[in-house]
């Protein structure tokens, strides 16, 4: 069957074109993402060893800073734990530092309990939050083994739920759940991670549920919820006298059409979170390397810090030209 058999009768939307106005700065930032320049500040050297504690139990050798440094290098270069240990050891040796290096067993054990810093939005105005989810693979037979040996068992996977600041492009909230968890149920946990005030929450039609509106209104009263109603949606009983935000969306779509509503409501910004997922899987990968829930949560937290740090190096300032 030919590709897109009804292409002649389809409505064609021309591809938008953009021009990057700060190409020199952005080009330098892209090169900096691959730089191997590594240094340890005096503060980092002092904080490398864990502080002595007075509570019962053995003393820790390495601080959270040391563990996060190793896990960050592991995420950037997609290394196994033993190779991560070797990389950190070589860096410490090249820099001539007298620091102990956490072994692979310590990295695995501490990944369960290490505290990952919470990402923050850097804009000076209320956040327009883009919410969506994607699947990440768990360990299992790879595509080559499946094709060669005919393994019919499906690879397990989990859901990564993301909250993205539309203005800065930074990830400000993230959570990991089983693959069968409803997307809308994670809006509350994502909002609990955000301290900044919200201007709007923008999501796709899977979030068209009353619980989403209630979760946003409970935590950030006055914030808009921009979610496209389903094609079968009907107004509420109070749509005439006291319309809800969803009723207003339905009325706007009925008056001007869905495409006009997308442009005026800001829903088109949701394309940014789709671009983020593409960047995540190209930089970090499409799977999880740790095998337990608590370690996987740490792995996601470190990946968020890596992507935000790369974005801080520079991002494109583009304008539409066609």
Protein Blocks (a to p, Z undefined) as FASTA:
>chain_A
ZZhkllmmpccddddddddfklmmmmmmmmmmmpcbdcddfklmmmmpccddfbecdddf
bdfklmmmmmmmmmmnopafklmmmmmmmmmmmnopacddddfklmmmmmmmoccddddd
fbfbdcdddddddddddedddfklmmmnopabdcddddddddddfknopafbdcdddfkb
cfklmmmmmmmmpmbdcfbdcddfklmcfklmmmmmmmmghiacdddddfkbccdfklmm
mccfklmmmmmmmmnojklmmmmnommmmmmmmmmmmmmmmmnopcdfbfbfklmmmmmm
mmmmmmmmmmmnoccddddfZZ
